[in-house]
Amino acid sequence: MADVEDVTLRKDTLDKDLAKVATAEQALSNLSRGLAAPGLGFLFLAAIIVIGGTLLSGQDNGILITAAAAIGGYMALNIGANDV
């Protein structure tokens, strides 16, 4: 009879632990969902700057054109966000 009670106690403890893990997973999912879009936008702008800087490094106005490309990318993100 004592073995049955021990299994029940272990199961309750396991259920509590699993509930804590499930709560942590839910919180992480909600947090990561909110950070995904800004993170992808930042990566897009960083890629524009890196590619523009690489391709235009020898040009006289390379920095200016790269900055204009970054501003254009930012504007494209805003226009796309308004269309949704």
C-alpha positions in Angstrom: 0.0 0.0 0.0 2.9 2.4 0.7 4.2 1.9 -2.8 1.0 3.1 -4.3 1.1 6.3 -2.3 4.8 6.9 -3.3 3.9 6.7 -6.9 1.0 9.1 -6.5 3.3 11.6 -4.7 5.8 11.3 -7.4 3.2 11.8 -10.1 1.9 15.0 -8.4 5.5 16.3 -8.2 6.1 15.4 -11.8 2.8 17.1 -12.8 3.9 20.3 -11.0 7.3 20.2 -12.6 5.8 19.7 -16.1 3.3 22.5 -15.5 6.3 24.8 -14.6 8.1 23.7 -17.8 5.0 24.3 -19.9 4.5 27.7 -18.4 8.1 28.6 -19.2 7.7 27.4 -22.8 4.6 29.4 -23.2 6.3 32.6 -21.9 9.3 32.0 -24.2 7.0 31.5 -27.2 5.2 34.7 -26.5 8.4 36.6 -26.0 10.1 35.3 -29.1 7.1 35.9 -31.3 7.3 39.6 -30.4 11.0 39.8 -31.2 11.0 37.9 -34.5 9.7 40.7 -36.8 12.1 43.5 -35.5 15.0 41.1 -35.6 14.3 40.2 -39.2 14.0 43.8 -40.1 17.3 44.6 -38.5 19.0 41.7 -40.4 17.5 43.0 -43.6 18.9 46.5 -43.0 22.3 45.1 -41.9 22.4 43.0 -45.1 21.7 46.1 -47.2 24.5 48.1 -45.5 27.0 45.2 -45.8 26.2 44.5 -49.5 26.2 48.2 -50.4 29.4 48.9 -48.5 31.1 45.9 -50.2 30.0 46.7 -53.7 30.6 50.5 -53.5 33.8 50.6 -51.4 35.9 52.0 -54.2 33.5 54.6 -55.3 33.8 58.3 -54.5 30.3 58.5 -53.0 30.1 54.9 -51.7 29.2 55.9 -48.2 26.5 58.3 -49.3 25.0 55.7 -51.7 25.2 53.0 -48.9 23.4 55.3 -46.5 20.8 56.1 -49.2 20.3 52.3 -49.7 19.8 51.8 -45.9 17.2 54.6 -45.8 15.5 53.1 -48.9 15.4 49.7 -47.2 13.9 51.3 -44.1 11.3 53.0 -46.1 10.5 49.7 -47.9 10.0 48.0 -44.6 7.6 50.8 -43.5 5.6 50.7 -46.7 5.4 47.0 -46.6 4.2 47.1 -43.0 1.4 49.6 -43.8 0.2 47.3 -46.6 -0.5 44.4 -44.3 
